Amino acid sequence: MPESELVRFENEGGIGVITVDNPPVNALSPGVPQGITAAIDKGNADPAVKAMVLIGAGRSFIAGADIRQFGRGPATPPPTRRHYDVSDQSPKPIVSAIHGYALGGGLETALACHYRVAVPSAKVGLPEVQIGILPGAGGTQRLPRLTGPKVALEMITSGRHVPAAEAHTLGIIDEIVPEGQLKEAAIAFARKIADKRPLPVIRERDDKLAEAKSDPVMFDNFRKSIARRARNQRAPYACIEAVEAAVKLPFDEGIAVERRLFEEQVNSEEAKALRYAFFTEREAQKLPICRATSSCGRPTPPRLSAPARWAAESR
């Protein structure tokens, strides 16, 4: 699908509205990141645009990366400019407007924006650990700068979906807006902050990292606390290592550590097995289940593993 169809740009009274339209869940499939970058460039080049809103069409913001691309190598040459970097380097403010899910690369996209608003039913999270990997687009570096390392460690190593109200309390969401009025409310929010400077760029923050610097055994203690549930798994420990890099290294160096760990983990046997389970269980949900009476009726959904729950909730 052409980028112009995957991502649209409209000027609505001086606010550039960037709409990602990649059904069913607006995954970051090839073409979507490039489309977002092109739309941001367009908004910044237009003197009539004072701020921008990034929103998803349909039932979700961005439910994550396209998992089918993991471990395959790029089908097309990787973009020279990542949309995450283009977002937080934008001279005009960008507001992400979240409904449905902002998971994995979706939340990482939102964290690269200057502000985040969400409806009450929205959920955010970094569930990559559930398929044997770690966030690979700045999530391990930006989230601890926003919430503090303790919260980031818990969220990233559990992969849980965080409701909007809790995300607001944690500082991930700047404002909760009325259900069913997301676009209008996000545009109004963008107008309100359009002239505020300096822009709140997460990569430039370090105040929340102080809690780890004052607790030098935080990361060792956290490793011990997950030892039982993370038995025989490498991914949770790679997540901890990446968050630790956020505390100890400048942002760009931390990003390099995160990328190295992601590349190592995405090609691991652990990740390959969990991706296989992800897609196998997803396909299994489409099959009828025969009951004990030997008649096949409407299937009773089986209990899902963590990867399958991520797939089912994001569909």
C-alpha positions in Angstrom: 0.0 0.0 0.0 1.4 3.4 -0.9 2.6 5.6 2.0 0.0 8.2 1.1 -2.7 5.7 2.0 -1.1 4.5 5.1 -0.5 7.9 6.6 -2.6 11.0 5.9 -1.9 14.7 6.7 -4.5 17.4 7.0 -4.4 21.0 8.2 -7.3 21.6 10.6 -7.2 25.2 11.5 -3.5 25.5 12.0 -3.1 22.0 13.6 -1.6 19.3 11.4 -3.4 16.1 11.9 -1.3 13.0 11.0 -3.5 9.9 10.8 -2.1 6.4 10.6 -4.5 4.1 8.7 -3.0 0.6 8.5 -5.9 -1.8 9.4 -6.6 -3.7 11.6 -4.4 -2.3 14.4 -2.1 0.3 12.7 1.0 -1.8 13.1 4.3 -0.2 12.1 4.5 -2.2 8.9 6.9 -1.0 6.2 5.7 2.3 4.8 4.1 3.5 8.1 7.3 4.9 9.7 8.3 6.6 6.5 4.8 8.0 6.1 4.9 9.5 9.6 8.3 11.1 8.9 7.0 12.6 5.7 3.9 14.0 7.4 6.0 15.6 10.2 8.3 17.1 7.6 5.2 18.5 5.8 3.9 20.0 9.0 7.2 21.6 9.9 7.6 23.1 6.4 4.1 24.7 6.5 4.1 28.1 8.3 0.4 27.8 8.8 0.8 24.7 11.0 1.5 25.6 14.6 1.4 22.1 16.1 0.6 18.6 15.1 -1.5 15.7 16.4 -0.6 12.0 15.7 -3.6 9.7 15.8 -4.7 6.3 14.6 -7.7 5.5 12.4 -10.1 2.7 13.4 -10.0 1.1 16.8 -6.4 1.7 17.9 -3.5 4.2 18.0 -0.6 2.0 17.0 -0.7 -1.5 18.5 3.0 -2.2 17.9 5.5 -3.3 15.3 4.8 -5.8 12.6 6.0 -9.0 14.3 6.2 -10.8 11.0 9.2 -8.6 10.1 11.2 -9.7 13.2 14.2 -11.9 12.5 13.9 -11.6 8.8 16.1 -8.6 8.1 14.6 -5.6 6.3 12.5 -6.3 3.2 13.5 -2.8 2.1 16.5 -0.7 3.0 16.0 0.8 6.6 15.1 4.5 6.6 17.9 6.9 7.0 15.8 8.9 9.4 13.8 7.1 12.1 10.4 8.6 12.8 11.1 8.5 16.5 14.1 10.8 16.1 12.2 13.0 13.7 9.4 13.4 16.2 11.4 14.4 19.2 13.6 16.7 17.1 10.6 18.5 15.6 10.7 22.3 16.2 6.9 22.2 16.4 5.1 20.3 19.2 3.6 16.9 18.4 0.7 15.5 20.5 0.0 11.7 20.3 -3.7 11.0 20.7 -4.2 7.5 22.0 -7.2 5.2 21.9 -7.3 1.4 22.0 -3.8 0.3 22.3 -0.3 2.0 22.2 1.9 -1.1 22.6 5.5 -1.8 21.8 6.6 0.4 18.9 3.3 2.2 19.3 4.1 3.4 22.8 7.7 4.2 21.7 6.2 6.3 18.9 4.1 8.2 21.5 7.1 8.6 23.8 9.0 10.3 21.0 6.2 12.9 20.7 6.2 15.9 23.0 2.8 15.3 24.6 0.4 12.4 25.0 -3.4 12.5 25.5 -5.6 9.4 25.8 -9.2 8.4 26.3 -10.1 6.5 29.5 -10.3 3.1 27.8 -6.9 3.3 26.3 -4.0 1.0 27.3 -0.3 1.4 26.9 2.7 -0.9 27.4 5.9 -2.4 26.2 5.1 -6.2 26.0 8.1 -7.2 23.9 9.5 -9.4 26.7 6.5 -11.7 26.1 7.8 -12.7 22.8 11.4 -13.0 23.9 12.8 -9.6 23.0 13.1 -6.1 24.4 11.9 -2.7 23.2 14.1 -1.7 20.4 13.1 1.8 19.5 14.0 3.8 22.5 11.5 2.5 25.0 14.1 1.3 27.5 15.7 4.8 27.3 12.7 7.1 27.2 10.3 5.4 29.7 12.7 5.5 32.7 13.4 9.2 32.0 9.6 9.8 32.2 8.5 7.5 35.0 11.7 6.7 36.9 13.7 3.4 36.5 11.7 1.4 39.1 8.4 1.8 37.3 10.1 1.3 33.9 11.7 -1.9 35.1 8.4 -3.3 36.3 6.5 -2.3 33.1 9.2 -3.6 30.7 10.0 -6.9 32.4 6.3 -7.8 32.9 5.1 -6.5 29.6 1.7 -5.6 31.2 -0.8 -3.4 29.6 -1.2 -0.2 31.7 -4.7 1.4 31.8 -4.9 5.1 30.8 -5.7 6.3 34.4 -2.6 4.6 35.8 -0.5 5.8 32.9 -1.7 9.3 33.7 -0.7 8.9 37.3 2.7 7.6 36.3 3.3 10.6 34.0 3.1 8.7 30.7 -0.1 10.4 29.7 -0.4 14.2 30.1 -4.2 14.4 29.9 -7.2 12.1 29.9 -9.8 13.3 27.4 -13.5 12.3 27.0 -14.3 9.0 25.3 -15.5 9.5 21.7 -13.9 13.0 21.5 -10.3 12.1 21.1 -9.5 14.0 17.9 -11.3 17.2 18.9 -9.8 17.1 22.4 -6.3 16.4 21.0 -6.6 19.3 18.5 -7.7 21.6 21.4 -4.8 20.4 23.5 -2.4 21.1 20.6 -3.7 24.6 20.2 -3.3 25.2 24.0 0.4 24.2 24.0 1.3 25.3 20.4 3.4 28.3 21.6 4.9 26.8 24.8 8.7 26.6 24.8 11.0 24.9 25.4 9.4 21.7 24.1 9.3 18.8 26.6 11.7 16.3 24.9 12.0 13.1 27.0 15.5 12.3 25.8 16.7 15.5 27.4 15.3 14.7 30.8 17.3 13.1 33.6 15.6 14.2 36.8 13.7 10.9 37.2 16.9 8.9 36.8 18.1 10.2 40.2 16.3 7.4 42.1 18.6 4.8 40.6 21.8 6.9 41.1 20.9 7.1 44.8 20.3 3.4 45.0 23.4 1.6 43.4 22.0 -1.9 44.1 18.6 -1.2 42.5 19.3 -3.3 39.4 21.0 -6.2 41.2 18.1 -6.4 43.6 15.6 -6.3 40.7 17.4 -9.2 39.0 17.1 -11.2 42.1 13.4 -10.4 42.5 12.6 -11.8 39.0 14.8 -14.8 39.2 12.0 -17.3 39.8 9.6 -16.1 37.1 12.3 -15.4 34.6 14.0 -18.8 35.0 15.7 -19.9 31.7 14.8 -16.7 30.0 17.3 -14.1 28.7 14.9 -11.4 27.6 13.9 -10.0 31.0 17.6 -9.6 31.9 18.3 -7.9 28.6 15.5 -5.5 29.5 17.1 -4.7 32.8 20.5 -4.2 31.2 19.0 -1.7 28.7 17.3 0.3 31.5 20.5 0.3 33.5 22.2 1.8 30.4 19.6 4.6 30.5 20.7 5.5 34.0 24.5 5.2 33.4 25.0 6.5 29.9 24.1 9.5 27.7 20.9 8.9 25.7 22.5 8.1 22.4 24.9 5.6 24.0 22.0 4.0 25.8 20.2 3.7 22.5 23.2 1.9 21.0 23.2 -0.6 23.9 19.4 -1.1 23.5 19.9 -1.7 19.8 22.7 -4.2 20.3 20.7 -6.2 22.9 17.6 -6.1 20.6 19.6 -7.5 17.6 21.1 -10.2 19.8 17.8 -11.2 21.3 15.5 -11.0 18.2 17.6 -13.8 16.6 17.8 -16.0 19.7 16.2 -19.4 19.9 14.0 -18.1 22.8 12.5 -15.3 20.6 12.1 -17.6 17.6 10.1 -20.1 19.8 7.9 -17.5 21.3 7.2 -15.9 17.9 6.2 -19.4 16.7 3.9 -19.8 19.7 2.5 -16.3 19.0 1.4 -17.1 15.5 0.4 -20.7 16.1 -1.9 -19.8 19.0 -3.3 -16.9 16.9 -4.2 -19.2 14.1 -5.7 -21.7 16.6 -8.3 -19.1 17.7 -9.7 -19.3 14.2 -10.4 -23.1 14.4 -13.7 -24.7 15.6 -13.3 -26.8 18.8 -15.3 -30.1 19.0 -17.0 -30.5 22.4 -17.2 -33.7 24.4 -20.7 -34.5 22.9 -18.8 -34.9 19.6 -20.8 -32.0 18.1 -18.8 -29.1 16.8 -20.4 -25.8 17.8 -19.3 -22.3 18.6 -15.8 -22.7 20.1 -15.0 -22.0 23.7 -11.9 -19.9 23.7 -9.0 -21.7 25.4 -6.8 -20.1 28.0 -4.2 -18.1 26.2 -0.5 -17.7 26.8 1.0 -14.2 27.2 2.0 -13.9 23.5 -1.4 -15.0 22.4 -3.2 -12.6 24.7 -1.1 -9.8 23.2 -2.2 -10.9 19.8 -5.9 -11.3 20.7 -6.2 -8.0 22.5 -4.5 -6.1 19.8 -6.5 -7.6 16.9 
